[in-house]
């Protein structure tokens, strides 16, 4: 293979992989890993590109999934605000002892949007910004200072299409053990049955569905079908461009 073609392919693929939607939020680029990594983790914002979710929707209110969905956003970013180290959480007082050890970070999901088929799930920002804040916290494991317990109480909206939106009025807690920020982790929603209503306001709207399973994967580096398609298309375009350049160079040599 021509050296020129190799360079062309490598350049385009690298350009895709380090573009803003892919290159931000690689694990451990902000804080950690290591012992007591929370203690020195400065306030900031984590932008995480590689994310997906597996959810189950119960439509007949028997708490058994009628539809299972894989949601992703290959070009969007999960945006999480992160406080500096704290002695205790401002969002969840009593999370850790007030003892002078700065072993807690408060977090908040600012923007999350995942889609699959005709369904879109949003947190942080939603239709008319009417979703409650999705607060969370990261706290050092008392038994292992290299590990932190991370969780979010997530309020979200699900766009089912056709102008139909449903909301949780009780927060969905997702949690994972992490070793750095941004993390690479699978946030698990404990098994249960979370009611979904036509209004985000407690006590209002109709109970029309349930969320029965949920996993949110961040920085797992497992490309979605869309991302694999983009890679293959990029390689095809690069190869075509390379062959065109080779042909032109040969034609120029023959003329000379």
C-alpha positions in Angstrom: 0.0 0.0 0.0 1.2 3.5 -0.9 2.7 5.4 2.0 0.6 8.4 0.9 -2.5 6.2 1.2 -1.5 5.1 4.7 -1.0 8.7 5.8 -4.4 9.7 4.3 -6.3 6.9 6.1 -4.5 7.5 9.4 -5.1 11.2 9.3 -8.8 11.0 8.7 -9.4 8.2 11.3 -7.4 10.1 13.9 -9.4 13.3 13.0 -12.7 11.4 13.7 -11.5 9.8 16.9 -10.3 13.1 18.4 -13.1 15.3 17.3 -15.0 17.2 20.0 -17.7 14.5 20.3 -15.3 11.6 20.6 -12.1 13.1 22.1 -13.5 14.6 25.3 -14.1 12.9 28.5 -11.6 10.1 28.3 -11.3 8.4 31.7 -9.1 9.8 34.5 -8.1 12.9 32.6 -9.3 15.2 35.4 -8.8 13.4 38.8 -7.3 10.2 39.9 -6.7 7.3 40.0 -4.8 6.8 43.3 -5.3 6.9 47.0 -7.5 9.7 48.4 -7.8 11.1 44.8 -11.0 13.0 45.8 -9.0 15.2 48.3 -7.2 17.0 45.5 -9.9 17.0 42.8 -10.6 20.6 41.7 -14.0 21.8 40.7 -14.8 21.4 37.0 -17.0 20.0 34.3 -16.8 16.5 32.9 -17.7 16.0 29.2 -18.3 12.4 28.4 -18.8 11.2 24.8 -19.0 7.4 25.0 -22.3 6.7 26.6 -25.3 4.4 26.2 -28.2 3.1 28.2 -30.3 0.0 28.4 -33.8 0.5 29.6 -37.0 -1.5 29.9 -40.4 0.1 29.6 -43.6 -1.4 31.1 -46.7 -0.2 29.2 -49.4 -2.2 31.0 -48.3 -1.3 34.6 -47.5 -4.9 35.7 -43.8 -4.0 36.4 -42.6 -6.4 33.6 -40.8 -4.8 30.7 -42.8 -4.8 27.5 -40.2 -3.0 25.5 -36.4 -3.1 25.9 -34.4 -0.3 24.3 -30.7 0.5 23.7 -30.3 4.2 23.7 -27.1 6.1 22.7 -25.9 9.4 21.4 -22.7 8.9 19.3 -22.1 12.6 18.8 -23.5 14.1 21.9 -21.9 14.8 25.3 -23.0 13.9 28.8 -22.2 17.1 30.8 -21.6 16.8 34.5 -20.7 19.7 36.9 -18.3 18.7 39.7 -17.7 20.6 42.9 -14.3 20.8 44.6 -13.6 18.4 47.5 -16.0 18.8 50.5 -16.1 17.6 54.1 -19.7 16.6 53.5 -22.2 16.8 50.7 -24.3 20.0 50.3 -26.9 18.0 48.3 -27.0 15.0 50.6 -26.0 16.1 54.2 -24.8 13.3 56.4 -23.2 11.4 53.5 -19.9 11.4 55.3 -18.7 12.5 58.7 -17.7 16.1 59.2 -14.2 15.4 60.4 -11.9 17.7 58.3 -11.3 15.0 55.6 -12.4 16.4 52.2 -13.7 13.2 50.9 -16.9 14.2 49.1 -17.6 15.8 45.7 -21.1 17.1 44.7 -22.2 16.5 41.1 -25.0 17.5 38.9 -26.1 16.2 35.4 -26.4 19.4 33.3 -27.1 17.7 29.9 -27.9 14.1 28.9 -29.7 13.0 25.8 -30.0 9.5 24.5 -32.0 8.1 21.7 -33.0 4.8 20.2 -35.6 4.4 17.5 -38.3 6.9 18.1 -37.6 7.2 21.8 -35.4 10.0 23.4 -34.5 10.2 27.0 -33.3 13.5 28.5 -32.0 14.6 31.9 -30.7 18.0 33.0 -32.4 19.7 30.1 -35.8 18.8 28.8 -38.9 20.1 27.2 -39.2 23.6 28.5 -36.6 23.0 31.1 -39.2 21.6 33.4 -37.2 18.6 34.7 -36.0 18.8 38.3 -32.2 18.9 38.8 -30.4 15.6 38.8 -28.0 15.9 41.7 -25.4 13.4 42.7 -22.3 12.9 44.9 -19.0 11.0 44.9 -17.6 9.9 48.2 -14.5 8.1 49.2 -15.0 4.5 50.3 -14.0 4.3 54.0 -12.5 0.9 53.5 -10.5 1.7 50.3 -9.4 5.3 49.7 -8.7 4.5 46.0 -12.4 3.8 45.3 -15.3 6.2 45.5 -19.0 5.6 45.6 -20.8 7.6 42.9 -24.5 8.1 42.5 -27.0 10.4 40.9 -30.7 10.9 41.7 -31.9 11.4 38.1 -35.0 13.1 37.0 -35.7 12.6 33.3 -38.2 13.0 30.5 -38.9 10.3 27.9 -40.1 11.5 24.5 -42.2 8.6 23.1 -42.9 10.4 19.8 -46.2 11.8 18.6 -46.1 14.6 21.2 -46.2 12.1 24.1 -43.8 12.8 27.0 -43.5 10.9 30.3 -41.6 11.7 33.5 -40.5 10.2 36.8 -41.7 12.1 39.8 -39.5 10.0 42.1 -35.8 10.2 41.3 -34.1 7.2 39.8 -30.9 6.5 41.7 -28.1 5.1 39.6 -24.8 4.2 41.2 -21.4 2.8 40.6 -18.0 2.5 42.2 -15.4 4.6 40.4 -11.7 5.3 40.6 -11.3 8.6 38.8 -13.0 11.5 37.0 -14.4 11.3 34.4 -15.1 7.7 35.2 -15.4 4.5 33.1 -18.3 2.8 34.7 -21.7 1.1 34.4 -24.2 3.0 36.5 -26.8 0.6 37.7 -30.4 1.3 38.6 -31.4 -1.1 41.4 -34.1 -3.6 40.3 -37.5 -2.0 40.9 -40.5 -0.4 39.2 -40.4 3.4 38.7 -43.7 5.0 37.8 -43.8 7.3 34.8 -46.4 10.1 34.5 -47.6 12.6 31.9 -46.4 15.4 34.2 -43.1 16.0 36.0 -45.0 17.7 38.9 -45.6 15.3 41.9 -49.3 14.6 42.3 -50.2 15.7 38.7 -50.6 13.9 35.5 -51.5 10.3 34.7 -49.5 7.2 35.6 -49.1 5.7 32.1 -45.9 3.5 32.2 -43.1 2.2 34.4 -39.3 2.0 34.1 -38.3 -1.5 35.2 -34.6 -1.8 34.2 -31.9 0.8 33.6 -28.1 0.8 33.0 -26.1 3.8 32.0 -22.7 3.1 30.5 -20.1 5.9 30.4 -16.7 5.8 28.8 -17.0 2.1 28.0 -15.3 2.6 24.5 -17.7 0.2 22.9 -18.6 1.9 19.5 -22.3 1.9 18.6 -23.5 0.7 15.2 -23.6 4.4 14.1 -20.0 4.9 15.2 -18.8 1.8 13.4 -20.6 2.9 10.3 -18.9 6.3 10.5 -15.5 4.6 10.9 -16.1 2.3 7.9 -17.4 5.2 5.8 -14.4 7.2 6.7 -12.0 4.4 5.7 -13.9 4.0 2.4 -13.6 7.7 1.6 -9.9 7.7 2.7 -9.2 4.7 0.5 -11.0 6.3 -2.5 -9.1 9.5 -2.0 -5.8 7.6 -1.8 -6.4 5.7 -5.0 -7.2 8.9 -6.8 -4.0 10.5 -5.6 -2.0 7.4 -6.6 -3.6 7.4 -10.1 -2.9 11.1 -10.7 0.7 10.6 -9.6 1.2 7.7 -12.0 -0.4 9.7 -14.8 1.9 12.6 -14.1 4.9 10.2 -14.1 3.9 8.8 -17.5 3.5 12.2 -19.0 7.0 13.2 -17.7 
